[in-house]
Amino acid sequence: MFDFDAGRYAIFVWPAYAVTGLVLAVLILDTLLRARRWRRAAEAAKTLRPEGDTPQ
Amino acid sequence: MFQALVNPDRFMAFSRWAAPLLGVIALVLAAAGLVLDFQAPPDYQQGYTVHIMFIHVPAAFMSEFVYACLGVASFLSLVFRHALATAAARAAAPLGAGFTLLALITGSLWGRPTWGTWWVWDPRLTSVLVLFLFYIGYMALEAAVEDEAKAARAAAILALVGLINLPIVHYSVVWWNSLHQGSSLLRAGGPAMPAVYLAPLLLMVFAYMAGFGALWLVRIRGEVWRRRAAVLAMRAVA
């Protein structure tokens, strides 16, 4: 079954997985937060536009 | 399909369902890859450090793949001045920088027990560091120039210059004497590893690719919204 033993190399293996998890989490969070911020900004700006104005 | 996606409205409609779908595919593939990873036996030479391969090799592959995407998007942005291509290039750079940083750090953590050193000015390691600096340079240039169109053009030129580095990264282990091992995945004659390592490695590579696809689409969507917000705000002021 699963073998989580990394023996004497644990001090290299687990930090590698921890850093990978951390960097991927930062990329995911940054992506989602930016997209949400700009979507809200676009929606807020829509309320300011003149009638019939549809930017591409 | 490409013709359809250059229209921002069509792209937004496509990416609305494609991004979450790719995200789910990435999670399923990564879960399957990790299950097989921690069922694989220790390598006869590298021992348990072989586990680092399943996260290092996909990150290293993605560092080159994302730069190729950045290069193509920059070329389209420069030649056709298409806003969506510019958004795609801007969106790819931070993701590529993240994958390259991961390749450098996990490579260092793999190098210490196998080579006996955290870092060496080896052709492969040095060219990947240069790749990371191209990503950082691209983002810094984009941020430094106030005029957005000029910033996009200058950054696109830098991205195209950086494409020269891609074959150097890939073939550095062939062209020069390198401490880094040769390619064991993308090589003539097929992959040089047993199925017990190849299966989880391929699953992780495809998981990283799907994950990049999902994040890239979401970031491009964010860029489209940002531009729309800016245009609407300017028109409201005018």
Interface residues (C-beta under 8 A of the other chain):
Chain A: M1 F2 D3 F4 D5 A6 G7 Y9 A10 F12 V13 P15 A16 Y17 V19 T20 V23 L24 V26 L27 I28 D30 T31 L32 R34 A35 R37 W38 R39 A41 A42 A44 A45 K46 L48 R49 P50 D53 P55 Q56
Chain B: P8 D9 V35 F38 Q39 A40 P41 P42 G47 Y48 T49 H51 I52 I55 H56 A59 P94 L95 G98 L101 L102 I105 T106 L109 W110 R112 P113 G211 L215 V218 R219 R221 G222 E223 W225 R226 R228 A229 A230 V231 L232 A233 R235 A236
